[in-house]
Amino acid sequence: MSASRFSGLGSLPTRGEVLEALFALWHPDLPAETVSVEDALGRVTAGECRSRLNLPVVRASSGDGIAVDSERFRDGVPDTSGWEMGRDFVRADTGDDFDDRFDAVIMIEDVDIGEGGRLRIRDGVTVRKGDNVRPSGSTVREGELLAPKHVPLRPRDLACLHLGGVWDVPVLRKPAVAFIPTGNELVPPRSAVVRGKNVDTNSVLARTSLQLLGAEPLLYPIVPDDRAMLDRTLDDALGRADIVILNGGSSKGGEDHNARLLHDRGKVLCHGVAAAPGRPLCAAMVEGKPVVNLPGPFIAAYHGFEWCIGALVSYCLHQPRPERRTLEATLDGDLPGSDKISLLCSLDVRLGADGGYVAHPIDFRQSSSARTAAANAQYMTSLGGPPPRAGDRIVVELLREPGSIVRS
């Protein structure tokens, strides 16, 4: 991939500038809904969640042992040869409450309970009131903050909510994102693919990407390149969704209606972005909602989800933009460069002979889509300046877990 392929692009906005323009005009306010804690994994809290009870309710043992009356240990360890379980002491396991006659716990390592419940306490043990006893509210206090506002709920958060007696939690409604695949050449998956036709691969990309982002996908059937049908479908999507994605028809071909549709229907913020693949992306505000026209090729649509759609969904949910895990690797080939456009480069990262990571560039223009999709890392070049060359160290974004990286 050479820089000359990207000559004559003119001045296009950067990815960041496109997002800033959208955020300046769009102020979503998702309503709250209440869901059970068991169904709240990954949902974003609509407000603070606080404990409704104290735990322990009264008190509890902090470990496995026996509960005793500390007053009987005021002068040291007493003679326990005649003590009876249930009368002079009781078992008190971790987290257990115990009879109010007792006010301290001796750890099980310091006692021996023989046959018939005969008790022997290790010499030198000291017992004071409250020893090894957790007071009321030491696990969680009524009114204590369990989860702040606008955080995605993790498994440990859900357990903490139940700990505090919270069974249902208010969360932001998932942003509804409509995805409209367009084009006379498209056929649905599982259809016979004949000459001149392509499988709609981007609908499954959209569905799964949006689910991972915490959005509710609204997938439309394929719409042919017909302006009237596109208008009707866009109207329906605007009535149902918070964000609308048109896929295909973003360039200037004879059947590329979508970009012209947005110019006619709304305020176009960009038609073209200084990022590839997916340079013809068109972003607009239509009836107060962002409508993004993603280019049709798979890798271009994928890139649009990576930097644009992901950021819009996160903004809607009051979350930071998604970030991937990274690692440092040495390039074993040159990356393309341009002073007018940033390029998303797919990489095959492997472990080198010296134990370090080596990144091999995959040229999406010269490789199959399948080869590009199989990449385990990616890197976005910067505008201006020389691109990274073979032997340079770069920080790559991982598309799979580090443990899956194989040796060269």
C-alpha positions as CSV (number, residue, x, y, z in Angstrom):
1,M,0.0,0.0,0.0
2,S,1.7,3.2,-1.1
3,A,1.0,6.8,-0.1
4,S,0.4,7.7,-3.7
5,R,-2.9,5.9,-3.6
6,F,-4.2,8.6,-1.3
7,S,-3.0,11.7,-3.2
8,G,-5.5,14.4,-4.1
9,L,-7.8,13.8,-1.1
10,G,-8.0,17.5,-0.2
11,S,-8.8,18.6,3.3
12,L,-11.0,16.1,5.1
13,P,-12.0,16.2,8.8
14,T,-10.3,13.9,11.2
15,R,-12.2,11.2,13.1
16,G,-12.0,13.3,16.2
17,E,-13.4,16.4,14.4
18,V,-16.3,14.4,13.1
19,L,-17.2,13.2,16.6
20,E,-16.8,16.7,18.1
21,A,-19.2,18.1,15.5
22,L,-21.8,15.3,16.3
23,F,-21.5,15.8,20.0
24,A,-21.9,19.5,19.7
25,L,-25.4,19.1,18.1
26,W,-26.6,15.9,19.9
27,H,-27.6,15.8,23.6
28,P,-29.2,12.4,24.1
29,D,-31.1,11.8,27.4
30,L,-31.9,8.1,27.8
31,P,-34.7,7.3,30.2
32,A,-34.2,4.9,33.1
33,E,-35.8,1.5,33.4
34,T,-35.8,-0.9,36.3
35,V,-34.4,-4.4,35.9
36,S,-33.7,-7.3,38.2
37,V,-30.1,-7.5,39.5
38,E,-29.8,-10.9,37.9
39,D,-30.4,-9.3,34.4
40,A,-28.3,-6.2,35.0
41,L,-24.8,-7.4,33.9
42,G,-23.2,-4.7,31.8
43,R,-26.1,-2.3,32.1
44,V,-25.3,1.3,33.1
45,T,-26.7,2.6,36.3
46,A,-29.2,5.5,36.0
47,G,-28.5,6.7,39.5
48,E,-26.7,5.9,42.7
49,C,-27.5,2.5,44.3
50,R,-27.3,2.4,48.1
51,S,-27.7,-0.4,50.7
52,R,-31.1,-1.0,52.2
53,L,-29.8,-2.9,55.2
54,N,-27.0,-3.5,57.6
55,L,-25.0,-6.7,57.5
56,P,-24.4,-8.3,59.8
57,V,-27.8,-7.4,61.2
58,V,-26.5,-7.6,64.8
59,R,-23.0,-9.1,64.7
60,A,-21.1,-12.1,63.3
61,S,-18.0,-14.2,63.8
62,S,-15.0,-13.1,61.7
63,G,-13.7,-16.6,61.5
64,D,-14.4,-20.2,62.4
65,G,-14.3,-20.8,66.1
66,I,-16.3,-20.9,69.3
67,A,-18.2,-18.1,71.0
68,V,-17.6,-17.5,74.7
69,D,-18.3,-15.1,77.5
70,S,-15.2,-12.9,77.8
71,E,-15.9,-12.2,81.5
72,R,-14.9,-15.8,82.3
73,F,-11.4,-15.2,80.9
74,R,-10.7,-12.1,83.0
75,D,-8.0,-14.0,85.0
76,G,-6.8,-16.1,82.1
77,V,-7.9,-19.3,80.6
78,P,-10.4,-21.0,83.0
79,D,-10.8,-24.7,83.6
80,T,-13.0,-25.9,80.8
81,S,-13.1,-29.6,81.7
82,G,-16.7,-29.3,82.8
83,W,-17.9,-27.0,80.1
84,E,-20.8,-28.0,77.9
85,M,-21.4,-27.0,74.3
86,G,-24.6,-25.0,74.1
87,R,-24.3,-23.9,77.8
88,D,-20.8,-22.6,78.2
89,F,-19.9,-22.0,74.6
90,V,-21.3,-22.5,71.1
91,R,-19.8,-23.0,67.6
92,A,-19.5,-19.8,65.7
93,D,-18.4,-20.2,62.0
94,T,-17.3,-17.4,59.7
95,G,-20.2,-15.0,59.1
96,D,-22.4,-16.6,61.7
97,D,-24.3,-14.8,64.4
98,F,-24.4,-16.4,67.9
99,D,-26.3,-16.4,71.1
100,D,-26.3,-13.0,73.0
101,R,-24.9,-14.7,76.1
102,F,-21.5,-14.7,74.4
103,D,-19.5,-11.7,73.4
104,A,-16.2,-13.0,71.9
105,V,-14.9,-15.7,69.6
106,I,-11.9,-17.9,70.0
107,M,-10.4,-19.1,66.7
108,I,-10.8,-22.8,66.0
109,E,-7.0,-23.2,65.7
110,D,-6.7,-22.3,69.5
111,V,-9.2,-24.9,70.7
112,D,-9.8,-28.6,70.6
113,I,-13.3,-30.0,70.9
114,G,-13.0,-33.7,71.8
115,E,-15.4,-36.5,72.1
116,G,-18.7,-35.6,73.7
117,G,-18.0,-31.9,73.2
118,R,-15.2,-31.8,75.8
119,L,-13.4,-28.4,75.3
120,R,-9.7,-27.7,75.7
121,I,-8.3,-24.2,75.0
122,R,-4.6,-23.6,74.1
123,D,-2.5,-22.2,76.9
124,G,-1.7,-18.5,76.6
125,V,-4.9,-17.6,74.7
126,T,-6.3,-14.2,75.7
127,V,-9.9,-13.3,75.3
128,R,-11.4,-9.8,75.4
129,K,-14.9,-8.6,74.7
130,G,-15.4,-8.2,71.0
131,D,-12.5,-10.4,69.9
132,N,-13.0,-11.8,66.4
133,V,-16.5,-10.4,66.2
134,R,-17.7,-8.2,63.4
135,P,-20.2,-5.6,64.6
136,S,-23.5,-4.7,62.9
137,G,-22.9,-3.0,59.5
138,S,-19.3,-4.0,59.3
139,T,-19.9,-5.9,56.0
140,V,-22.3,-3.2,54.6
141,R,-24.1,-0.3,56.2
142,E,-27.6,0.9,55.4
143,G,-27.3,3.8,53.0
144,E,-23.7,2.9,52.0
145,L,-22.9,3.5,48.3
146,L,-22.9,0.2,46.4
147,A,-22.6,1.5,42.8
148,P,-22.3,5.1,41.6
149,K,-24.3,6.7,38.8
150,H,-23.4,5.9,35.2
151,V,-21.2,2.9,35.7
152,P,-21.5,-0.5,33.9
153,L,-22.4,-3.2,36.4
154,R,-19.9,-6.0,36.8
155,P,-20.5,-9.4,38.4
156,R,-19.0,-8.2,41.6
157,D,-21.3,-5.1,41.6
158,L,-24.3,-7.4,41.2
159,A,-23.2,-9.5,44.2
160,C,-22.7,-6.3,46.2
161,L,-26.2,-5.1,45.4
162,H,-27.7,-8.3,46.7
163,L,-25.4,-7.9,49.7
164,G,-27.1,-4.6,50.4
165,G,-30.6,-5.9,49.9
166,V,-31.1,-4.4,46.5
167,W,-33.0,-6.8,44.2
168,D,-33.9,-4.4,41.4
169,V,-31.8,-1.7,39.9
170,P,-32.5,1.4,37.8
171,V,-30.4,1.5,34.6
172,L,-30.3,3.5,31.5
173,R,-32.4,2.2,28.7
174,K,-30.1,0.6,26.0
175,P,-29.7,3.1,23.1
176,A,-31.6,1.7,20.1
177,V,-29.4,1.7,17.0
178,A,-31.0,1.1,13.6
179,F,-28.9,-0.6,10.9
180,I,-30.2,-0.4,7.4
181,P,-28.2,-2.4,4.8
182,T,-28.8,-1.1,1.3
183,G,-27.9,-2.1,-2.3
184,N,-29.3,-4.0,-5.2
185,E,-26.4,-6.3,-5.1
186,L,-27.0,-7.7,-1.6
187,V,-28.6,-10.9,-0.7
188,P,-29.3,-12.2,2.8
189,P,-27.1,-14.8,4.4
190,R,-27.9,-18.5,3.5
191,S,-29.1,-17.3,0.0
192,A,-27.6,-18.6,-3.2
193,V,-24.9,-16.2,-4.4
194,V,-25.0,-15.7,-8.1
195,R,-23.0,-13.5,-10.4
196,G,-23.3,-9.8,-9.5
197,K,-24.6,-10.5,-6.0
198,N,-22.8,-10.2,-2.6
199,V,-23.8,-11.6,0.8
200,D,-24.9,-9.0,3.4
201,T,-22.2,-9.6,5.9
202,N,-22.5,-6.3,7.7
203,S,-25.8,-7.0,9.4
204,V,-24.2,-9.6,11.6
205,L,-21.3,-7.3,12.2
206,A,-23.7,-4.6,13.3
207,R,-25.8,-6.8,15.5
208,T,-22.9,-8.3,17.4
209,S,-20.9,-5.1,17.6
210,L,-23.9,-3.2,19.0
211,Q,-24.6,-5.9,21.5
212,L,-21.0,-5.7,22.8
213,L,-21.3,-1.9,23.0
214,G,-24.4,-2.2,25.2
215,A,-26.8,-1.0,22.6
216,E,-30.1,-2.5,21.3
217,P,-29.7,-3.4,17.6
218,L,-32.7,-2.8,15.3
219,L,-31.8,-4.6,12.1
220,Y,-33.7,-3.8,8.9
221,P,-34.0,-6.1,5.9
222,I,-32.0,-5.2,2.8
223,V,-33.3,-2.1,1.1
224,P,-32.7,-1.8,-2.7
225,D,-31.3,1.3,-4.3
226,D,-34.6,3.0,-4.5
227,R,-35.0,6.6,-3.2
228,A,-38.6,6.3,-2.2
229,M,-38.0,3.0,-0.2
230,L,-34.9,4.5,1.4
231,D,-36.9,7.6,2.5
232,R,-39.7,5.4,4.0
233,T,-37.2,3.2,5.8
234,L,-35.2,6.2,7.2
235,D,-38.5,7.7,8.5
236,D,-39.3,4.4,10.3
237,A,-35.9,4.2,11.8
238,L,-35.9,7.8,13.0
239,G,-39.1,7.1,14.8
240,R,-37.7,4.0,16.6
241,A,-34.0,4.5,17.1
242,D,-31.6,6.9,18.9
243,I,-28.9,6.4,16.3
244,V,-29.4,5.4,12.6
245,I,-26.8,3.7,10.4
246,L,-27.2,3.5,6.7
247,N,-24.8,1.0,5.1
248,G,-23.7,1.3,1.5
249,G,-24.3,4.0,-1.1
250,S,-21.9,6.5,0.5
251,S,-19.8,7.2,-2.6
252,K,-20.7,9.0,-5.8
253,G,-21.8,6.1,-8.0
254,G,-25.0,6.1,-10.0
255,E,-26.8,4.1,-7.4
256,D,-25.3,5.7,-4.3
257,H,-28.5,7.4,-3.0
258,N,-27.7,7.4,0.7
259,A,-25.3,10.3,0.9
260,R,-27.6,12.4,-1.3
261,L,-30.5,11.4,0.9
262,L,-28.8,12.8,4.0
263,H,-27.9,16.0,2.2
264,D,-31.6,16.4,1.3
265,R,-33.0,15.4,4.7
266,G,-30.6,16.8,7.3
267,K,-27.5,18.7,8.3
268,V,-24.5,16.9,6.8
269,L,-21.5,17.4,9.1
270,C,-19.0,15.5,6.8
271,H,-19.0,13.5,3.6
272,G,-15.6,12.0,3.8
273,V,-13.2,11.6,6.7
274,A,-9.4,11.6,6.8
275,A,-9.4,7.9,7.8
276,A,-9.3,4.7,5.7
277,P,-10.7,2.2,5.0
278,G,-14.1,3.9,5.0
279,R,-13.1,7.4,3.8
280,P,-16.5,8.1,2.1
281,L,-18.3,8.0,5.5
282,C,-21.1,10.5,5.7
283,A,-22.4,11.8,9.1
284,A,-25.5,14.0,9.5
285,M,-28.0,15.2,12.0
286,V,-31.6,14.4,10.9
287,E,-34.5,15.3,13.1
288,G,-32.2,15.8,16.0
289,K,-30.6,12.3,15.7
290,P,-27.2,11.2,14.3
291,V,-27.4,9.3,11.1
292,V,-24.2,7.8,9.8
293,N,-23.8,6.4,6.3
294,L,-21.1,3.7,6.5
295,P,-19.4,2.5,3.3
296,G,-20.4,-1.0,2.2
297,P,-17.2,-3.0,2.1
298,F,-16.8,-5.1,5.3
299,I,-13.5,-3.7,6.5
300,A,-14.7,-0.1,5.9
301,A,-17.9,-0.8,7.9
302,Y,-15.9,-2.4,10.6
303,H,-13.7,0.7,10.9
304,G,-16.7,2.9,11.1
305,F,-18.0,0.9,14.0
306,E,-14.6,1.0,15.7
307,W,-14.2,4.8,15.8
308,C,-17.6,6.3,15.1
309,I,-20.5,4.1,16.2
310,G,-18.8,2.9,19.3
311,A,-18.1,6.5,20.4
312,L,-21.8,7.5,19.7
313,V,-23.1,4.6,21.8
314,S,-20.7,5.3,24.6
315,Y,-21.5,9.0,24.6
316,C,-25.2,8.1,24.8
317,L,-24.5,5.9,27.9
318,H,-22.2,8.5,29.6
319,Q,-19.2,6.2,29.1
320,P,-15.6,6.8,27.9
321,R,-14.9,5.7,24.4
322,P,-14.0,2.0,24.1
323,E,-10.4,1.1,24.3
324,R,-8.6,-2.1,23.5
325,R,-5.7,-3.8,25.3
326,T,-2.4,-2.9,23.8
327,L,1.2,-4.2,23.6
328,E,4.5,-3.2,22.1
329,A,5.7,-5.0,19.0
330,T,8.5,-4.7,16.4
331,L,7.4,-4.3,12.8
332,D,8.8,-6.7,10.3
333,G,7.5,-4.6,7.3
334,D,6.7,-1.0,6.4
335,L,3.4,0.5,7.2
336,P,1.7,2.8,4.6
337,G,1.7,6.5,5.2
338,S,-0.1,9.7,4.0
339,D,0.0,13.3,5.1
340,K,-3.7,13.6,4.4
341,I,-5.3,10.5,5.8
342,S,-4.9,8.1,8.8
343,L,-4.9,4.4,7.9
344,L,-6.1,1.5,9.9
345,C,-3.5,-1.3,9.5
346,S,-4.3,-4.9,10.2
347,L,-1.5,-6.9,11.8
348,D,-0.5,-10.4,12.5
349,V,1.3,-10.4,15.8
350,R,3.5,-13.4,16.9
351,L,6.1,-14.2,19.5
352,G,9.6,-13.8,18.1
353,A,12.7,-15.9,18.8
354,D,13.8,-13.5,21.5
355,G,10.5,-13.7,23.3
356,G,9.3,-10.2,22.1
357,Y,6.4,-9.5,19.9
358,V,6.7,-9.1,16.1
359,A,4.0,-7.4,14.0
360,H,3.5,-8.3,10.3
361,P,1.4,-5.8,8.3
362,I,-1.6,-7.1,6.3
363,D,-2.4,-4.9,3.4
364,F,-6.2,-4.8,3.2
365,R,-6.1,-3.7,-0.4
366,Q,-4.0,-6.6,-1.5
367,S,-5.3,-9.3,0.9
368,S,-8.7,-11.0,1.0
369,S,-11.3,-9.8,3.4
370,A,-11.0,-13.1,5.2
371,R,-7.3,-12.6,5.7
372,T,-7.8,-9.1,7.0
373,A,-10.6,-10.2,9.3
374,A,-8.4,-12.9,10.8
375,A,-5.9,-10.3,12.1
376,N,-5.1,-10.4,15.8
377,A,-4.0,-6.7,16.1
378,Q,-4.4,-3.3,14.5
379,Y,-2.7,0.0,14.4
380,M,-3.9,3.5,13.3
381,T,-1.3,5.7,11.6
382,S,-1.0,9.4,12.3
383,L,-1.6,12.2,9.9
384,G,1.6,13.8,8.7
385,G,5.2,12.6,9.5
386,P,6.8,9.5,8.3
387,P,4.9,6.2,8.8
388,P,6.4,3.4,11.0
389,R,9.0,1.3,9.1
390,A,10.3,-2.2,9.5
391,G,12.3,-2.5,12.7
392,D,10.3,0.3,14.5
393,R,8.6,-0.4,17.8
394,I,4.9,0.4,17.9
395,V,2.0,0.0,20.3
396,V,-0.7,-2.1,18.7
397,E,-4.3,-2.7,19.7
398,L,-5.1,-6.3,20.3
399,L,-8.1,-8.0,18.7
400,R,-7.6,-11.3,20.6
401,E,-6.2,-12.1,24.1
402,P,-2.4,-12.0,24.5
403,G,-2.4,-15.7,25.5
404,S,-3.6,-16.7,22.0
405,I,-0.6,-15.2,20.3
406,V,1.5,-18.0,18.8
407,R,5.3,-18.2,18.2
408,S,6.6,-17.4,14.7
